[in-house]
């Protein structure tokens, strides 16, 4: 179950939401394949997420350029008769050059904090937030585990790389009020971390 924001000042205004969706179950692990699509289960998760997003009031979408996110967005696009805009800023964390074992590198990064990771990651995190700031209300954002954690960390002031473990196709809801975002509810969590 999700955890809601502590303050309810936004409840007095018209609710203005942004939805962050982690992609569905991928057909290959992140460390094994650079750009996998979805499994059959992942496709079913995406279809269920599309129905939920429609009920919640999402009207439009952006998606990471990676195949697993694009395939997750597809049922929503069909249901809402819209086209998700490709937004590289909400894509997967960028692997630095020269990394041979992506899985080991990511495991190490995920156990730490952003402080001291360098300007490239600071820049990436800023681009994630800037992309959200420009979105119209009621936009669904099909993205990735670490990018969603970036948003949660920036909004809560938590410097850890992993703050929570969004399940495949979990929906984290952000509310916008007074020119800033608050977390209305974190998406469902999973025991698995990143695949």
Secondary structure as GFF3:
##gff-version 3
##sequence-region A 1 195
A	DSSP	three_ten_helix	9	12	.	.	.	ID=ss1
A	DSSP	beta_strand	17	22	.	.	.	ID=ss2
A	DSSP	alpha_helix	40	56	.	.	.	ID=ss3
A	DSSP	beta_strand	60	63	.	.	.	ID=ss4
A	DSSP	alpha_helix	67	80	.	.	.	ID=ss5
A	DSSP	beta_strand	85	86	.	.	.	ID=ss6
A	DSSP	three_ten_helix	88	90	.	.	.	ID=ss7
A	DSSP	alpha_helix	102	110	.	.	.	ID=ss8
A	DSSP	alpha_helix	119	133	.	.	.	ID=ss9
A	DSSP	beta_strand	139	143	.	.	.	ID=ss10
A	DSSP	alpha_helix	145	156	.	.	.	ID=ss11
A	DSSP	beta_strand	171	177	.	.	.	ID=ss12
A	DSSP	beta_strand	180	185	.	.	.	ID=ss13
###
